[in-house]
């Protein structure tokens, strides 16, 4: 059996075992890198770890630490309550406020599941009390998280840009952000058309001191943290400073000022996401060093019809991401698409936007973390309906979203 085939089969096994057993995909990927690199090929551990993404590690740790500080000291809670007060009793506005809030959280460094875990419970509580479909507001939170994730300061935006930069390819960060944002806004409009008119029996779930009605004062610590989050956005976009080191510097400054908060926030760092992404990228880097990724990319590029090859990549990203981690899928597929992108047959930015949109719009699948969060926060007597609704929605977006993204950003 050829080394190329073994490498691909091991990668497929990593995805399959992780999906079936629930073990972190990054752990399995690091084990796979050891077995293939050290045991099978006789490389040294140092050679295998040459592919460890140090820059990506700093970005993920730094932005999640900064966001963790904001969450622990109440800055995020203040932002959520401010958004709810803006919506007031206007039922049609609230789902879009949730969309914008989730997008803002992800754009400033929150992992997508973290943003959904914060926004979805408040939105679903609001929806149930006012007779709106919990599925509708839950999907809007998920769509918003996907819309903000590819900002230059977002976790997924950092992953994509780092993967392409290491392969000597560039993509316009703002075009990537705007393209995926607009695509998810369109998905949000479709969500509103499909679910927005559904009504349920109203409950008195919210009390006078509930999250939707209470007032939270912005204290000195929260104001400083909010300024740090704004500084991260301005520093990375206007001044072109490195996202990881700037976020780490800001987080360290806050930690020096507010030691107790920092001690709690250090536990908020998304180590599982860091391990997931770095493990997958390390294994993919091993495959790259063996020429396997280039070989597979050339096979896709050699299909003879560049548009068809681009559509295949989009469908692979969308369908697999519905059942596995989006961060892991992007970490694996971006290098796989590099030879195809390097050929010049398809514009790099358009293809990357299409693949990113295809891989994240399916995060509402009930088999993904975000979809599971929506179901878990739905009222108990409505969870079965929420599951079936997300199952149908997930199947629909798996079939339609990749071809839609391909048409908009690649074909047209």
C-alpha positions as CSV (number, residue, x, y, z in Angstrom):
1,X,0.0,0.0,0.0
2,X,1.4,3.4,-1.0
3,X,2.4,6.0,1.5
4,X,-0.1,8.5,-0.1
5,X,-3.0,6.1,0.3
6,X,-2.0,5.3,3.9
7,X,-1.8,9.0,4.7
8,X,-5.3,9.7,3.3
9,X,-6.9,6.6,5.0
10,X,-5.4,7.6,8.3
11,X,-6.9,11.1,8.0
12,X,-10.3,9.6,7.1
13,X,-10.0,7.3,10.2
14,X,-9.2,10.4,12.4
15,X,-12.4,12.1,11.2
16,X,-14.5,8.9,11.6
17,X,-13.2,7.9,15.0
18,X,-13.6,11.4,16.3
19,X,-17.2,11.6,15.1
20,X,-18.2,8.2,16.5
21,X,-16.3,8.3,19.8
22,X,-16.3,12.0,20.6
23,X,-12.6,12.2,21.2
24,X,-10.9,15.5,20.3
25,X,-9.8,15.3,16.7
26,X,-6.6,17.1,17.4
27,X,-5.5,14.3,19.9
28,X,-6.1,11.7,17.2
29,X,-4.3,13.8,14.6
30,X,-1.2,14.1,16.7
31,X,-1.2,10.4,17.4
32,X,-1.7,9.8,13.7
33,X,1.3,12.1,13.0
34,X,3.4,10.1,15.4
35,X,2.3,6.7,13.9
36,X,2.7,7.7,10.3
37,X,5.7,9.9,10.7
38,X,7.8,8.2,13.4
39,X,6.7,4.6,13.3
40,X,5.9,4.1,9.6
41,X,8.4,6.4,8.0
42,X,11.1,6.6,10.7
43,X,11.1,10.4,11.1
44,X,12.3,11.9,14.3
45,X,9.7,13.6,16.6
46,X,11.4,16.9,15.9
47,X,10.8,16.4,12.2
48,X,7.1,15.6,12.8
49,X,6.7,18.7,15.0
50,X,8.2,21.0,12.4
51,X,4.7,21.3,11.1
52,X,3.2,22.5,14.4
53,X,1.5,25.9,13.7
54,X,3.2,28.1,16.3
55,X,1.6,31.3,14.9
56,X,-1.9,29.8,14.9
57,X,-1.3,28.6,18.4
58,X,-0.6,32.1,19.6
59,X,-3.6,33.5,17.8
60,X,-6.0,31.0,19.2
61,X,-4.7,31.2,22.8
62,X,-4.5,35.0,22.8
63,X,-7.9,35.8,21.3
64,X,-9.7,33.2,23.5
65,X,-7.9,34.5,26.6
66,X,-8.9,38.1,25.8
67,X,-12.5,37.0,25.2
68,X,-12.4,34.9,28.4
69,X,-11.5,38.0,30.4
70,X,-14.4,39.9,28.8
71,X,-16.8,37.0,29.6
72,X,-15.7,36.6,33.2
73,X,-15.8,40.3,34.2
74,X,-19.2,40.8,32.7
75,X,-18.3,42.8,29.6
76,X,-19.9,40.3,27.3
77,X,-23.0,40.1,29.5
78,X,-23.3,43.9,29.3
79,X,-23.1,43.7,25.5
80,X,-25.8,41.1,25.4
81,X,-28.2,43.0,27.7
82,X,-27.6,46.2,25.8
83,X,-28.5,44.5,22.6
84,X,-31.7,43.1,24.2
85,X,-32.7,46.6,25.4
86,X,-32.2,47.9,21.9
87,X,-34.7,45.3,20.6
88,X,-37.2,46.0,23.2
89,X,-40.6,44.5,22.4
90,X,-40.1,44.6,18.6
91,X,-40.3,40.9,17.8
92,X,-39.0,41.3,14.3
93,X,-35.9,43.1,15.4
94,X,-34.7,40.7,18.2
95,X,-33.6,37.8,16.0
96,X,-31.4,40.2,13.9
97,X,-30.0,41.7,17.1
98,X,-29.0,38.2,18.1
99,X,-27.5,37.7,14.7
100,X,-25.4,40.9,15.0
101,X,-24.4,40.1,18.6
102,X,-23.1,36.6,17.7
103,X,-21.3,38.1,14.7
104,X,-19.7,40.7,16.9
105,X,-18.6,38.2,19.5
106,X,-17.0,36.0,16.9
107,X,-15.4,38.9,15.0
108,X,-13.7,40.0,18.3
109,X,-12.2,36.5,19.0
110,X,-14.8,34.3,20.4
111,X,-15.0,30.7,19.1
112,X,-18.3,30.1,17.3
113,X,-19.7,27.6,19.9
114,X,-18.8,30.1,22.7
115,X,-20.7,32.9,21.1
116,X,-23.7,30.6,20.4
117,X,-23.6,29.4,24.0
118,X,-23.8,33.0,25.2
119,X,-26.4,34.4,22.8
120,X,-28.7,31.4,22.1
121,X,-30.0,30.8,25.7
122,X,-31.0,34.5,26.1
123,X,-32.6,34.6,22.7
124,X,-34.5,31.4,23.2
125,X,-35.8,32.6,26.5
126,X,-36.9,35.8,24.9
127,X,-38.6,33.8,22.1
128,X,-40.5,31.4,24.3
129,X,-41.9,34.2,26.4
130,X,-43.1,36.1,23.4
131,X,-44.3,33.2,21.3
132,X,-41.6,33.1,18.7
133,X,-40.1,29.8,17.4
134,X,-37.0,29.0,19.5
135,X,-35.6,27.3,16.4
136,X,-35.8,30.6,14.5
137,X,-33.8,32.6,17.1
138,X,-31.4,29.7,17.6
139,X,-30.6,29.6,13.9
140,X,-30.2,33.3,13.7
141,X,-27.6,33.1,16.5
142,X,-25.8,30.3,14.6
143,X,-25.9,32.2,11.4
144,X,-24.5,35.3,13.1
145,X,-21.6,33.4,14.6
146,X,-20.7,32.1,11.1
147,X,-21.0,35.6,9.7
148,X,-18.5,37.0,12.2
149,X,-16.0,34.1,12.4
150,X,-14.0,35.1,9.3
151,X,-13.1,38.6,10.4
152,X,-9.4,39.3,10.5
153,X,-9.6,39.1,14.3
154,X,-11.9,36.0,14.3
155,X,-10.7,32.5,15.0
156,X,-11.6,31.0,11.7
157,X,-10.3,34.0,9.8
158,X,-7.0,33.5,11.5
159,X,-7.0,29.8,10.6
160,X,-7.7,30.5,6.9
161,X,-5.2,33.3,6.6
162,X,-2.4,31.4,8.5
163,X,-3.0,28.3,6.3
164,X,-2.8,30.2,3.1
165,X,0.1,32.3,4.2
166,X,2.2,29.2,5.0
167,X,1.5,28.0,1.5
168,X,2.6,31.4,0.0
169,X,-0.9,32.3,-1.1
170,X,-2.8,35.4,0.0
171,X,-6.4,36.3,0.3
172,X,-7.9,39.7,1.0
173,X,-9.0,39.4,4.6
174,X,-11.7,42.0,4.3
175,X,-13.1,40.4,1.2
176,X,-13.2,37.1,3.0
177,X,-15.0,38.7,5.9
178,X,-17.5,40.7,3.8
179,X,-18.2,37.8,1.5
180,X,-19.0,35.3,4.2
181,X,-20.9,37.9,6.2
182,X,-23.1,38.8,3.2
183,X,-23.7,35.1,2.5
184,X,-24.8,34.4,6.0
185,X,-27.0,37.5,6.0
186,X,-28.7,36.0,3.0
187,X,-29.1,32.7,4.9
188,X,-30.6,34.7,7.8
189,X,-33.2,36.1,5.4
190,X,-34.1,32.6,4.2
191,X,-34.3,31.5,7.9
192,X,-36.7,34.4,8.6
193,X,-38.9,33.4,5.6
194,X,-39.0,29.8,6.7
195,X,-39.3,30.1,10.4
196,X,-40.1,33.7,11.2
197,X,-43.9,33.4,11.0
198,X,-44.1,30.4,13.2
199,X,-45.7,31.0,16.6
200,X,-45.8,28.9,19.7
201,X,-47.8,29.1,22.9
202,X,-46.5,32.0,25.0
203,X,-45.2,31.3,28.6
204,X,-44.3,33.6,31.4
205,X,-40.8,32.4,31.3
206,X,-39.3,35.8,32.0
207,X,-39.8,37.5,35.3
208,X,-39.3,41.1,36.3
209,X,-35.7,40.5,37.1
210,X,-35.0,38.4,34.1
211,X,-32.0,38.9,31.7
212,X,-34.1,40.7,29.2
213,X,-35.4,43.3,31.5
214,X,-32.6,43.9,34.0
215,X,-30.1,46.7,33.8
216,X,-26.4,46.1,34.0
217,X,-24.0,49.0,34.8
218,X,-20.8,49.3,32.8
219,X,-18.1,49.5,35.5
220,X,-14.5,50.6,35.2
221,X,-13.2,47.1,34.5
222,X,-15.8,46.4,31.9
223,X,-15.1,49.8,30.2
224,X,-11.3,49.1,30.1
225,X,-12.0,45.6,28.6
226,X,-14.3,47.0,26.0
227,X,-11.6,49.5,25.0
228,X,-9.2,46.6,24.7
229,X,-11.5,44.7,22.4
230,X,-11.9,47.9,20.2
231,X,-8.2,48.3,20.2
232,X,-7.8,44.7,19.0
233,X,-10.1,45.4,16.0
234,X,-8.5,48.8,15.2
235,X,-4.9,47.5,15.7
236,X,-5.3,44.5,13.4
237,X,-7.3,46.2,10.7
238,X,-6.1,49.8,10.6
239,X,-2.5,49.4,11.8
240,X,-2.0,45.9,10.4
241,X,-0.5,44.6,13.7
242,X,-0.2,40.9,14.3
243,X,-3.5,39.6,15.7
244,X,-2.1,37.0,18.0
245,X,0.6,39.1,19.7
246,X,-1.6,42.2,19.9
247,X,-4.4,40.2,21.5
248,X,-1.9,38.6,23.9
249,X,-0.5,42.0,24.8
250,X,-4.0,43.4,25.5
251,X,-5.0,40.4,27.5
252,X,-1.8,40.5,29.5
253,X,-2.3,44.2,30.3
254,X,-5.8,43.4,31.5
255,X,-4.5,40.5,33.6
256,X,-1.9,42.8,35.3
257,X,-4.7,45.3,36.1
258,X,-7.3,42.8,37.2
259,X,-5.5,39.8,38.6
260,X,-8.5,38.0,40.1
261,X,-10.4,38.2,36.8
262,X,-7.4,36.9,34.8
263,X,-7.0,33.9,37.1
264,X,-10.6,32.9,36.3
265,X,-10.3,33.8,32.6
266,X,-7.2,31.6,32.1
267,X,-9.6,28.7,32.4
268,X,-11.7,30.2,29.6
269,X,-9.0,29.6,27.0
270,X,-10.4,27.2,24.4
271,X,-7.7,24.6,24.9
272,X,-9.9,22.0,23.2
273,X,-10.1,24.2,20.1
274,X,-6.4,24.9,20.2
275,X,-5.6,21.2,20.4
276,X,-8.0,20.4,17.7
277,X,-6.7,22.9,15.2
278,X,-3.0,22.5,16.0
279,X,-3.3,18.7,15.9
280,X,-5.0,18.6,12.5
281,X,-2.6,21.2,11.0
282,X,0.4,19.2,12.3
283,X,-0.8,16.1,10.6
284,X,-1.6,17.9,7.4
285,X,1.8,19.5,7.4
286,X,3.3,16.0,7.6
287,X,1.3,15.0,4.6
288,X,2.5,18.1,2.8
289,X,6.1,17.3,3.6
290,X,5.6,13.9,2.0
291,X,4.0,15.5,-1.1
292,X,0.6,13.8,-0.4
293,X,-1.4,17.0,-0.2
294,X,0.1,18.4,-3.4
295,X,-0.6,15.1,-5.1
296,X,-4.3,15.1,-4.1
297,X,-4.6,18.8,-5.0
298,X,-3.2,18.0,-8.4
299,X,-5.7,15.2,-8.8
300,X,-8.5,17.7,-8.1
301,X,-6.9,20.3,-10.4
302,X,-6.5,17.6,-13.1
303,X,-10.2,17.0,-13.3
304,X,-10.1,19.1,-16.4
305,X,-13.1,21.3,-15.5
306,X,-11.9,23.9,-12.9
307,X,-15.5,24.9,-12.0
308,X,-16.4,21.3,-11.4
309,X,-13.4,20.8,-9.2
310,X,-14.2,23.9,-7.2
311,X,-17.8,22.6,-6.7
312,X,-16.5,19.3,-5.5
313,X,-14.3,21.0,-2.9
314,X,-17.2,23.1,-1.7
315,X,-19.4,20.0,-1.3
316,X,-16.7,18.1,0.6
317,X,-16.2,21.0,3.0
318,X,-20.0,21.5,3.5
319,X,-21.1,17.9,3.9
320,X,-18.1,16.8,6.1
321,X,-18.4,19.9,8.3
322,X,-22.0,19.1,9.1
323,X,-20.8,16.0,11.0
324,X,-17.3,17.1,12.2
325,X,-15.5,20.2,13.5
326,X,-15.6,23.2,11.2
327,X,-12.2,24.3,12.4
328,X,-10.7,20.9,11.8
329,X,-12.3,20.7,8.3
330,X,-10.9,24.1,7.3
331,X,-7.5,23.2,8.7
332,X,-7.5,20.1,6.4
333,X,-9.2,21.4,3.3
334,X,-7.3,24.7,2.9
335,X,-4.0,23.0,2.3
336,X,-5.7,20.4,0.1
337,X,-7.0,23.2,-2.1
338,X,-3.6,24.9,-2.4
339,X,-2.3,23.2,-5.5
340,X,-5.7,23.8,-7.2
341,X,-5.6,27.5,-6.2
342,X,-1.9,27.9,-7.2
343,X,-2.8,26.7,-10.7
344,X,-4.6,30.0,-11.2
345,X,-7.6,28.3,-12.8
346,X,-9.9,29.8,-10.2
347,X,-9.5,33.0,-8.3
348,X,-8.1,32.4,-4.8
349,X,-10.3,34.9,-2.9
350,X,-13.5,33.7,-4.5
351,X,-12.7,30.1,-4.0
352,X,-11.7,30.6,-0.3
353,X,-14.9,32.5,0.4
354,X,-17.0,29.8,-1.2
355,X,-15.3,27.1,0.8
356,X,-15.5,29.0,4.0
357,X,-19.2,29.8,3.5
358,X,-19.9,26.1,2.6
359,X,-18.1,24.8,5.7
360,X,-19.8,27.1,8.2
361,X,-23.4,27.5,7.1
362,X,-23.9,23.8,8.0
363,X,-23.0,24.6,11.7
364,X,-26.7,24.6,12.4
365,X,-26.8,20.8,11.8
366,X,-28.0,18.9,15.0
367,X,-24.8,16.9,14.8
368,X,-22.6,20.0,15.2
369,X,-21.8,21.8,18.5
370,X,-23.8,24.9,17.6
371,X,-26.9,22.9,16.6
372,X,-26.7,20.9,19.7
373,X,-26.5,24.0,21.8
374,X,-29.8,25.3,20.2
375,X,-31.5,22.0,20.9
376,X,-30.2,21.8,24.5
377,X,-31.5,25.3,25.3
378,X,-34.9,24.8,23.8
379,X,-37.8,24.1,26.3
380,X,-37.8,20.3,27.1
381,X,-41.2,19.8,25.5
382,X,-40.0,21.4,22.2
383,X,-36.6,19.6,21.9
384,X,-37.9,16.8,19.7
385,X,-39.4,19.4,17.3
386,X,-36.2,21.4,17.4
387,X,-34.1,18.4,16.6
388,X,-36.3,17.4,13.6
389,X,-36.4,21.0,12.4
390,X,-32.6,21.3,12.6
391,X,-32.3,17.9,10.9
392,X,-34.4,19.1,7.9
393,X,-32.6,22.4,7.9
394,X,-29.2,20.8,8.0
395,X,-30.0,18.5,5.1
396,X,-31.3,21.4,3.1
397,X,-28.2,23.6,3.6
398,X,-25.9,20.7,2.9
399,X,-27.5,20.3,-0.4
400,X,-28.0,23.9,-1.4
401,X,-25.4,26.1,0.4
402,X,-22.3,24.7,-1.4
403,X,-23.7,25.1,-4.9
404,X,-25.1,28.6,-3.9
405,X,-21.7,29.7,-2.6
406,X,-20.0,28.2,-5.7
407,X,-22.4,30.1,-8.0
408,X,-22.0,33.4,-6.3
409,X,-18.2,33.5,-5.5
410,X,-16.7,31.2,-8.1
411,X,-18.9,30.7,-11.2
412,X,-20.2,34.3,-11.4
